[in-house]
Amino acid sequence: MDKIDRSAALHHDTDKPFKLWMPKRVVFTADAMKEPYGQQIHERITSYNLPVEVAKNNRVTGLRGKDDRETYRIAKNTLAIVNAPPSAMNLRPIPPSADWQYHLAEGCPAHCQYCYLAGSLPGPPAIRVFANLPQILERTKRYQRLGQPVSYEASCYTDPLSLEHLTGGLCESIRFFAEQPFTHLRFVTKFDNVEPLLQLAHNRQTRFRCSLNAEVVAKRLEGGTSGITTRIHALRKMALPKTQGGGGYPVGIVLAPIIPIPEWVIHYSALLDQVSAALNFETDLTFELITHRFTPGSRDTLLSWYPNTSLDFSEDLRSIKRNKFGGQKYVFVKELMKEMRLYFEGEIARRFPKAKILYWT
Ligand code: SF4
């Protein structure tokens, strides 16, 4: 497993100032430019003085380099504004996180060496934002059930807050769901630029979840994201009541991926202590606990993107879990899973007695 310095667990004030992502290349497809929301994004992006191309057709080209690493570099620096295809209007279920997937974008500008998107999205990992968002939102109404709660997950294929300064799509979504009775929007992020969200009328129908990890894991593996301390400050701001200058949102913590690094109990205890100190007021808080796992396909993709990663992709301490479609993934062996689960459930219950653990996986 990874060799990680124990002392780093105790230092929480070392976050570097975080800069919002600015793509090196922005491409609008012809159809995206016809959409009023696409034009709004165009205005925002030109206000940042970013170079903008408008394609003559609906294809985004020029994303491939001479090898996988160059393709990765080019694609991760490219923001494409496109229309989501008609197939994206048919929402798919996403248990256990929510009832339905809801996509306002695909791809993410960060560089997490375990990224969940590797192997899920085909082709070069460019960031695609959907200019026909109003239609996508409208379409979600078909999935509502009279008088019954229904939830939509906005982070299946992106980190929506990472793009918010360029698109405004998350604010649009929060406002939209606030007006739909019984609907709930959920998203998770490793970013901290929450200011535009604080004043929105969300009607407590959006849950802001913060993705956290032991600081040493985040520093080593989560390139291009906000630091852990900064994320926790953002979580506090989002959870604080509006009367105290916060956003008054229901909030959550997604601990992922949980990795049994050397002295993992010390590292994760430091993290839980830090969160507990920041959330020192009454709040509606949930936890989702996700251990590190990978498929053979995602491992190949990640090793081609990050050949020098210190993340352990070996099959030591792993067992194979098969799904009903014949796919397989590597998860930690049963004894280790049990030990970690006991620790996390116990420590969370002790520090956050009112919080709900939604699932362990
Ligand atoms: Fe992938 Fe999430 Fe990291 Fe983005 S923030 S690179 S989506 S794991």
Residues whose N, C-alpha, C, O or C-beta is under 5 A from the ligand:
A	BS01	SF4	C108 A110 H111 C112 C115 Y116 L117 T158 D159 K190
